[in-house]
Every structure is written in C-alpha cells, then in structure tokens.
Amino acid sequence: MSRANIENKILHGTTTVGIRASDGVVLCADMRASAGYFIANNNTMKIQKIDDHAGLTLAGGVADAQNIVDILRYHAGLHRVERDGAPIGINSLARLCSLIFHQNRGYPFIADILVGGYDDSEGPALFNIDMFGSVEPKPYVTTGSGSPVAYGLLEDEYSPDITVSEAKTIALRAVRAAIVRNIGTGDGINLAVMDSGGFRLLTDEQKKAVIKL
C-alpha cells in the first residue's frame, strides 16, 4: 500500500484537536466512527487516558490505535513501578509511540496519534505522531478529515499565552465547526484536560458550560 493510500485512510472520518496552553493541555475529538459513507458507531471514545497526567487522541484504524494505547499504558505503569511512583515524561511517551510505529512499518499501524500531558518538572507538552513514526512537538494540532476546517479556527485564535480555560473553548468550537462542515465528523464531542490536577474528562454539563453544543 502506498503512502498516499494509507494517508487517505487515516484522513477519512474523525476530527481530533490538541492545544498546548500555558497551564496545561486540552484534547478534543468527535464521537463518530465511519466506514466509507456508513456510520459504524456514533459513540466512539477517541480520547484515551494513558496515565494520571497523560492522554492521547485516536484517528485511523480503531484496532490499531487501541493496540498502541495498551502498549503505552503498560510502559507508563511499568515506569511508575520501577521509579517509585514517578510518572513517565510526556516526551518519553511520544518517543515510545514513535518507536512502535517505526518498528511496525512493514505492517504499519494505520493511525495518527496526538499525545499530550502535564509534567510537574517540564510543564505541558503536546506531540503529533504519524504512522511512519514522525514525532513533532506542537503548540496546537488537528488530525482527521475535518482538520482543514478546524485548522482555520485554531490558526486564527491560538496564542502562545493561552490558558486551559480559553483552550477548552477554542477546541470545542473547532470540532463543532468540523461537525457542521465534514461528513466524517459528528455525533457529539469529548474533551479532556491535563494540567497540575491530572487527567480529567469533562462531563456533558461541563462542556455545555463552556459553549453551546
């Protein structure tokens, strides 16, 4: 399978958004899983908790992405056991995710991952890892077929000194815009925050308090 064909598979369906704020990281994603023009699932959790301080978003093949989640959770837990409870660094998680993709490039995982979290020592961090193992630190990033719409809003409203409170609003608005304009995106929005208080997935009431959904 050519690189172009694989990338087309990843881009079909889904919109995920990650924003690194001055005091934390926000991850946001829609809830629709599609297969061609068929909606396979309208309640898909595309944001996954990796550890108490870290999470990721999934775009692409669900089974491939879930396999990566399981591997990262295992190593995050192992790190805590070996380091007297100390959490693994977000940079280390991103590098590990990159290594997983790179080692499986012969039979590639069809997925595009955003890894984000908050280190007490290094602060907030956000990385984009594609299926070829490329890893890039990002102030903000969006993946999936709705990303062109989401990028329009992110590029207009992001600033380096943005707070988590402001980032939540922008992320929800970006995914909501993609739902309106992209057939592969829809069926609700999930949003998670990672800051000094750890990983938190917002409830429906908390999301509605930020913007009208």
C-alpha angles and dihedrals in degrees: 000000000000123000090247092053092048093048090051090056091052093048094050107100132349136067120217126177132194126187127184109211129187091259104029149332131279124204121190135177143164122246104231123113112193136186108198105308092337119100102223097181134004098194105053119152105220095171114077130187112231099177138341089281103031143057143163143210126231129221123168130021110017095211093048093048093047090052089056091048091054092050093049092047090051094052093043089054093045090052091055091050094049095042101046094259098316112147121241115254118257089232089054091051091051092048090049091051089050090051092052091054093044094051091051098046091117089061098019128207106238099222143108115213136198113198118193140163150131125266118195088216101039103024125220121354135180128188136181116212120186128199093265091061098256110150123193132176109232136191087205134352141171131198137191136049093305093054096101089060093043093048090057091062097038094052091049098048108028120104129174093243095051117138128224089251091056093041091056090058094047094046093050092047091049094053092042089054090051091051090056095048106030125066093205093058125072152077098102140314134263123200132188132189126206116190139124087308093059132239116341129175110208120236122232090258092052092050092048089052089060100047138346108268 
